[in-house]
Amino acid sequence: MMKASDLREKTSDELKEALIGELKQQFSLRMKLSTGQLNESHLVMQTRKNIARIKTVLNQKAGE
C-alpha cells in the first residue's frame, strides 16, 4: 500500500509513471477477476485506492 506522504516526496513524472503502472495492474486484476482466476479480490479495491491517492497528490501538485 502506498502512503500519501511517500507520494508527496516524488516528482510529477514519477507519479505519472506510478499511475500508469497502477492502471495496468487494475486492468490485469479486473480481467483475472472476471475469468475467476483471482483469489485475492481485495487487491482490486487496494489498487483503486492507490490510483485515487496518486491522482490526489498530482492534483495538489498542479495547484501549487
N, C-alpha and C positions, 0 to 999 in steps of 0.2 A: 504494500500500500504506500502511496506517495503522500508526503506531508506537504501542506501548503507552504510552510516555512522553508522547506528544501527547494520547492519550486520557485519561490521568490528570489532565490540566490542565482538562478540560471538566467541566461540571456534569452532574448526573444527567439533567436534562431534555435537554440537548444530546446525551448519549449515547443516550438513548431514541430521539430523532429520527434519529440516525445509524443505530441498529439497524433502525428501520423502513425507512429508505432502503436499507440493505444487504439486508434480507429481500426487498424489492420487486425489487431488482436480481437477487438469486439466483433468484427465481421467473421473471423475464424470461429470464435466461440458460438456465435449465433448459428452458423452452419452446422457445427457439431451438435448443438442443442436440438436443432430441427431434425437431424438424422438419428438422434438418440445415442450418439457416441460420447456425450459429455456427462461425466459422473459428478463433477463438481459444479453444480449450477450456480453457486454463489459467486463464481468468477465473473459471470455476466454482469451482475449488479456492481461488483467491485470495479470492473473496468469502466462501467458507465460513470461511476462516481469519480474515478481518476480523470476521465475526459472532462467532466464538469470542473474539477479543480484546476486543470491546466487552462481551460478556457477562461475561468475566472481570473487567474493570475495574468493571462495575456491581456484581458480587458483592463485590468488595473494598471498594467504597464503602459498600455496605449493611452490611458487617461493622464499619465504623469507628464 
